[in-house]
Amino acid sequence: MFLDGETGIREYIFPYYMKTTIDLPEPLYKKARIHAVEHATTLRALVIESLQKHLQAQISNSVTGVRNGVPLLPLRKGSPLTEGDLNRLRDELGI
């Protein structure tokens, strides 16, 4: 969760943090560090925000919407299920 203060800078509010170590290619680290300085933030905040955006995008890509409070998944490739398909399945199952 994050809050926007009067300055418009996002502050991350978490009940706790987990400390970890990651190895970054030097050019990526330098670009990220420069970006953080240019945007008056920290590398830590940049990594948190980037991970959150990436993970949210992954969720958004797999869910196409919500109907009656239930997430809708994208249609699979191929032909859609028709009423005839359902009737054949019902006949096979004796429903």
N, C-alpha and C positions, 0 to 999 in steps of 0.2 A: 504494500500500500504506500502511496506517497501523497503528500499534501503540497499545494501551491500556496506559498505565502504572499505577502504584499509585493515582494520582489519578483515574483513569478518563477523563482527557482524552485525546482522540485526537491523536497526533502523526503528521504525514505524513512518510513517508520516501520520497524520490524520488532517483534518481541525479543529476538535474539539473532545473532549472526553466527555463521560457521566460518571458521578460518580455513583457508586452503592455499595451496601454492600451485600456480600454473606456469608452464613454460611457453613463452611467446617468441615467435621469430623476432629478431631485433628490429627489422624495418617496421613491423606491425606495432611493436611496443613504442617506437619513436613516434609514429603517426598518432597513436592513441594518446600518448603523453602530450603531444603538441595540441591535439584536439581538446583535451581536457583543460589545458592552460588557456587556450583561446576562448573557451566557453565557461571560464571561471568555475570549474568543477574539479573533482578529483578523479584519478584513474579508477579508484574503487567505485565511485558513483557511476562512471561511464560503463564499467563492466556490468554492474548490476542492471542499469537501464537497458543495455544492449541485450543481455540475457533475457530480461523480461520481455522485451519486444520480440525477440526471436521465438521464444517459447509461446507467446501469445499468437504470433503469426502461424505457428504450427497448429495450434488449436483452431484458429480461425479458418485455416485451409481445410481442416477436416470436418468442420461443422458449417453447414450452409444457412442455418437459421434456427429459430426456436418456434415450435408450435405447441400450445397448451403447456408451456413450461418444459417441454422435452426437446433436446437438441436434435436437429435434423442432419443426417449425414448426406454427403453428396451421392448422386446416382452413380452406380457402377457403369462402366463402359459395356456396351453390348445392347441387345434388344431388351426393351422393358417388359415387365411381367404383364401379361394381358389377362382379361377375364377368361378367355379360353384356356390359358395356362392354369389359372386357378381352378376352373371346372375340372380339368384333367387330373390335377392333384387331388381334388375332393373325391373324384371317382376312384382313383388309386387307393386312397385312404379309407374309402367307404364312409365319407362324411356327408 
